[in-house]
Every structure is written in structure tokens, then in C-alpha cells.
Amino acid sequence: MARGVESVRRTALGVLGALVLVVGVALLVLPGPGLLLVLAGVVLLARAVPALDRFVAPVRARAMRAAEESVSSGWRIAGSVLVGLFLVAAGVVWGLVPGLPYSGWATGASLIVSGLVLFTLLVWSRRRVQAARGDESDAAD
């Protein structure tokens, strides 16, 4: 019985990981946290298929570097905030204006959620960079 449960768990993790990975790859070119979702998908797949564990560290390193670069200057932060505000505003417009292509709250909600995820990731990245700088200055003292 335990073997069957483990098989179901690994299958579910594999399907979920593949889905998250595909969405992450799509978001590499669309607005959204593509690289972080690719990382999440690879981590889930590695739990389902241990042979894939070797891909986690390189993807994690690249995702963390991209998160740090996204908040490396005031201009990048300002640009990201503007993009987030645009996504939220576009989501509201798409939800309220019926004449737009693919109009409706399904499209609007996905745009709003994308904007909110962007804001969340900006705050997370900023805190991560500040914590790393705090650790570096503590080590230098």
C-alpha cells in the first residue's frame, strides 16, 4: 500500500512540476516571474525524479542572480513598479471593458495576479539583497 501511495505522490509531483516548468518557460518571454517558476518546476520534478536533482543548483543560482539584478538600481525598481502598475490597471480595464479581445474577468484577473506577483517578488528580492549586504558588512567589521 505504501508503495502505491509513493507512486501516486511522485506522479503528482512530476505532473505539477512539469506544469510549473512550462508556465515558467512561457513567462521567460511574457511578463511574470519566469525564472523563479522554472526553478520551482525543476525542484518539484527533482523530487519526483531524483536523477534531475543535478539541475536544481545551476537553475537556483541563475534565478537568485536574476532576482538580485532586478533590484540592483533605482531605475530597475522604478521600471518594475511601473510594469506592475500597468499590469494591474490593464487587468481592471480588461475586466470592465467588454469590447476588448479576450475581455472578461478571467483575463483581467490573470493580469492583476501577475502584477501582484511582480510586486511580491520585488519586495522579496529587495529584502534578500539588503540581508546579503548586511551579512557582508558584518563580515567586514
C-alpha positions in Angstrom: 0.0 0.0 0.0 2.8 2.4 0.9 4.4 1.8 -2.5 1.2 2.8 -4.3 0.9 6.0 -2.3 4.6 6.8 -3.1 4.0 6.2 -6.8 0.9 8.5 -6.7 2.9 11.2 -4.9 5.8 11.0 -7.4 3.4 11.1 -10.3 1.5 14.1 -8.8 4.8 15.9 -8.2 6.0 15.2 -11.7 2.8 16.5 -13.3 2.7 19.6 -11.1 6.5 20.2 -11.7 6.1 19.9 -15.5 3.2 22.3 -15.5 5.0 24.9 -13.4 8.1 24.4 -15.6 6.1 25.0 -18.8 4.4 28.1 -17.3 7.8 29.4 -16.1 9.3 28.9 -19.6 6.4 30.8 -21.1 6.9 33.6 -18.6 10.5 34.0 -19.6 9.2 35.9 -22.6 5.9 37.1 -21.1 5.5 39.5 -18.1 6.0 37.4 -14.9 8.5 35.6 -12.7 9.6 33.1 -15.3 13.0 32.1 -13.9 11.6 31.6 -10.4 8.8 29.4 -11.7 11.3 27.4 -13.8 13.3 26.9 -10.5 10.1 25.8 -8.7 9.2 23.4 -11.6 12.7 21.9 -11.6 12.6 21.4 -7.8 9.3 19.7 -8.0 10.5 17.5 -10.8 13.6 16.6 -8.9 11.5 15.4 -6.0 9.6 13.2 -8.4 12.7 12.0 -10.4 15.8 12.1 -8.2 18.1 11.9 -11.3 17.0 15.5 -12.1 18.4 16.8 -8.8 21.7 17.8 -10.6 19.8 20.6 -12.4 18.5 22.3 -9.3 21.7 24.1 -8.2 22.5 25.8 -11.5 18.9 26.9 -12.0 18.7 28.1 -8.4 22.0 30.1 -8.9 20.7 31.8 -12.1 17.3 32.5 -10.6 18.8 34.2 -7.5 21.2 36.2 -9.6 18.3 37.4 -11.8 16.3 38.3 -8.6 19.3 40.4 -7.3 19.8 42.1 -10.7 16.1 43.1 -10.8 16.6 45.3 -7.8 20.2 46.4 -8.5 19.3 50.0 -9.2 16.6 52.5 -8.6 15.8 52.7 -12.3 15.2 48.9 -12.5 13.0 49.0 -9.4 11.1 52.0 -10.8 10.6 50.2 -14.2 9.4 47.1 -12.5 6.9 49.0 -10.3 5.6 50.8 -13.5 5.2 47.4 -15.2 3.4 46.1 -12.2 1.1 49.1 -12.0 0.4 48.7 -15.8 -0.5 45.0 -15.4 -2.9 45.7 -12.5 -4.5 48.6 -14.5 -4.7 46.6 -17.6 -6.4 43.8 -15.6 -9.0 46.1 -14.4 -9.6 47.5 -17.9 -9.8 44.0 -19.4 -12.3 43.0 -16.7 -14.5 46.0 -17.2 -14.5 46.8 -20.9 -16.4 44.2 -22.9 -15.2 45.2 -26.4 -11.5 44.2 -25.9 -10.1 41.0 -27.3 -10.4 38.2 -24.7 -12.2 40.6 -22.4 -13.6 39.4 -19.1 -12.5 38.8 -15.6 -10.6 35.7 -16.4 -8.1 37.7 -18.4 -8.3 40.7 -16.1 -7.7 38.6 -13.0 -4.6 36.9 -14.6 -3.1 40.3 -15.4 -3.9 41.6 -11.8 -2.3 38.5 -10.3 0.7 38.9 -12.5 1.2 42.4 -11.3 0.7 41.4 -7.6 3.2 38.6 -8.0 5.7 41.1 -9.6 5.3 43.4 -6.5 5.7 40.4 -4.1 8.9 39.3 -5.9 10.3 42.8 -6.0 9.9 43.1 -2.2 11.3 39.6 -1.6 14.3 40.4 -3.9 15.0 43.7 -2.3 14.9 42.2 1.2 17.2 39.4 0.1 19.7 41.8 -1.3 19.6 44.0 1.8 20.1 41.0 4.0 23.1 39.9 1.9 24.6 43.3 2.1 24.0 43.3 5.9 25.8 40.0 6.2 28.7 41.3 4.0 29.1 44.5 6.2 29.0 42.3 9.4 31.8 40.1 8.0 33.9 43.1 7.1 33.7 44.5 10.6 
